[in-house]
Amino acid sequence: MKINLVLSILFISFSFFAQTEAVTKDGKDVILYKNGTWKYAKTKKVATPISGELKAEATEFSMLLVHSYFNRDCSVFQKSLVTDFLTFKEPLKLRDEHMTKICESVLRAVIDSSKTFMDYLNTYKMDLLSRAELEAKMKTKLPAHFNTTDAEFYFLGFELMQPGSTKTFIQNDLYALVLRKVEGKWQVKGILSD
């Protein structure tokens, strides 16, 4: 079977390579060998960029979680948790005693009860990062058990808009989360602390 090749063939400049790359009319990459044989070139997987729509949804979900901290409502956070939960130290199977501790953390997430959700939005910035972006920002690799995908986000919501400011009124733990969407529903997959 002959493949009708597009005339735009890329030649490899070093003479010791006995092959040439080409593209078929239908856009498939092939490798041509000097002996007249050919084979399909291995395609490199290109990470698909996370859609703006998905990121907007994750941002909205993050805001819902943070708003629940200011309402001192742990049910919103608890309902969004996955059973196989990630902490920086280890993965956990969430049980009732974990849920109690999580609720206590939500109730302590806002240190100054006079502050509102609007105060938070005016003081802190929220970032949604991919794993690669987070590792670049942290200048370190995440633990291997953080087996996240390209469709999952790392929510960081504890950095002050004005660095050096002393206007902190939140506890950082619940403002560094791993978020994912499963079957149309956003979930909290993990936390970036012990």
C-alpha positions in Angstrom: 0.0 0.0 0.0 1.5 3.3 -1.0 1.0 6.4 1.0 0.7 9.6 -0.9 3.1 12.0 0.8 3.0 15.7 0.9 6.1 17.2 -0.8 7.1 19.1 2.3 9.6 16.5 3.7 12.0 17.5 6.4 15.6 16.3 5.8 17.8 15.5 8.8 21.0 17.4 8.4 23.4 14.7 9.7 24.3 12.1 7.1 24.6 9.3 9.5 20.8 9.2 10.0 19.3 6.9 7.4 15.8 8.2 7.6 13.7 11.2 6.7 10.6 12.5 8.4 7.5 13.3 6.3 3.8 14.1 6.7 1.1 12.3 4.7 -1.8 14.2 3.1 -4.0 13.3 5.9 -1.5 14.8 8.5 0.1 11.7 9.9 3.8 11.7 10.6 5.9 9.0 9.1 9.5 8.0 8.9 11.0 7.1 5.5 14.1 4.9 5.4 16.6 4.9 2.5 15.8 1.3 1.7 12.2 2.4 0.7 10.4 1.3 3.8 8.5 3.5 6.1 6.7 3.4 9.5 4.4 5.7 11.4 6.3 8.1 13.7 5.5 7.9 17.4 3.4 10.8 18.3 4.3 12.8 21.4 1.6 13.3 23.9 1.0 17.0 24.3 -0.6 18.1 27.5 -3.8 19.7 26.6 -4.2 23.1 28.3 -6.8 23.3 31.0 -9.8 25.0 29.6 -10.7 28.4 30.9 -14.2 27.2 31.6 -12.9 24.4 33.9 -10.6 26.8 35.7 -13.6 29.2 36.1 -15.7 26.4 37.6 -12.8 25.5 40.0 -12.5 29.1 41.0 -16.2 29.3 41.8 -16.0 26.1 43.8 -13.0 27.5 45.7 -14.9 30.6 46.5 -17.9 28.6 47.8 -15.5 26.7 50.1 -13.9 29.8 51.5 -17.3 31.5 51.9 -18.4 28.5 54.0 -15.4 29.1 56.3 -16.7 32.6 57.0 -20.2 31.2 57.6 -18.6 28.7 60.0 -20.4 25.9 58.1 -18.3 22.8 57.9 -21.0 20.8 56.0 -20.1 22.4 52.7 -16.5 21.3 53.0 -17.3 17.9 54.4 -19.8 17.1 51.6 -17.2 17.9 49.0 -14.5 15.5 50.4 -13.4 12.4 48.7 -13.0 9.2 50.8 -9.4 8.6 49.7 -8.0 11.9 50.9 -4.5 13.2 50.4 -2.4 15.0 53.0 1.2 16.2 52.4 2.4 13.4 54.7 0.3 10.5 53.5 -3.0 9.4 51.8 -5.9 8.8 54.2 -9.1 6.8 54.2 -11.4 9.4 55.8 -13.4 8.1 58.8 -15.7 9.8 61.3 -12.9 11.0 63.6 -11.3 12.7 60.6 -14.5 14.4 59.7 -14.8 15.7 63.3 -11.3 17.2 63.1 -12.0 18.6 59.7 -15.1 20.4 61.0 -13.0 21.8 63.9 -10.5 23.1 61.3 -13.2 24.8 59.3 -14.5 26.5 62.4 -11.0 27.8 63.1 -10.2 28.7 59.5 -11.0 32.4 60.1 -9.0 33.7 63.1 -10.7 37.1 63.3 -14.5 36.6 63.5 -15.0 40.3 62.7 -13.7 39.7 59.1 -16.0 38.9 56.3 -15.7 37.0 53.0 -15.4 40.4 51.3 -12.5 41.3 53.6 -10.9 38.0 52.5 -11.4 38.8 48.8 -9.8 42.3 49.3 -6.8 40.9 51.3 -5.9 37.6 49.8 -5.3 36.3 46.3 -6.6 33.0 45.0 -4.6 31.0 42.6 -5.5 27.8 40.8 -2.4 26.0 39.6 -1.5 22.8 37.8 0.8 20.4 39.5 3.7 21.6 37.3 2.9 25.3 38.2 2.7 24.5 41.9 6.0 22.6 41.9 7.7 25.5 40.1 6.2 27.9 42.6 7.3 25.8 45.6 10.6 24.9 44.0 10.2 21.3 45.0 8.4 18.2 43.9 5.2 17.0 45.5 5.2 13.7 47.3 4.6 10.7 44.9 1.2 9.9 46.5 -0.1 13.2 45.0 -1.1 11.4 41.9 -3.0 14.2 40.3 -4.0 14.6 36.7 -4.0 17.6 34.3 -7.7 18.2 35.1 -7.1 18.8 38.8 -6.1 22.0 40.4 -4.2 23.2 43.4 -6.0 26.0 45.1 -3.8 28.5 47.0 -5.8 31.1 48.8 -3.5 32.2 51.7 -1.1 34.6 50.0 -1.6 38.3 50.8 -2.3 40.6 47.9 0.2 43.0 49.3 3.3 41.0 50.4 4.7 42.0 53.7 1.4 43.1 55.0 0.5 41.9 58.5 -3.2 41.8 57.9 -3.5 38.0 58.3 -6.8 36.8 59.7 -6.9 33.2 58.4 -5.2 29.9 59.2 -3.5 28.7 56.1 -4.3 24.9 56.1 -7.7 25.0 54.5 -6.5 27.6 51.9 -4.2 25.1 50.1 -6.3 22.3 48.6 -6.3 19.8 45.7 -9.6 20.1 43.7 -11.0 17.8 41.1 -14.2 17.4 39.1 -15.8 13.9 38.9 -19.1 13.3 37.1 -19.9 17.0 37.0 -19.3 17.6 40.7 -16.3 19.4 42.2 -14.6 17.7 45.1 -11.7 18.3 47.6 -9.2 15.6 46.9 -6.5 16.7 49.4 -4.9 19.3 51.5 -1.3 20.6 51.2 -0.5 20.2 54.8 -0.1 17.3 57.4 
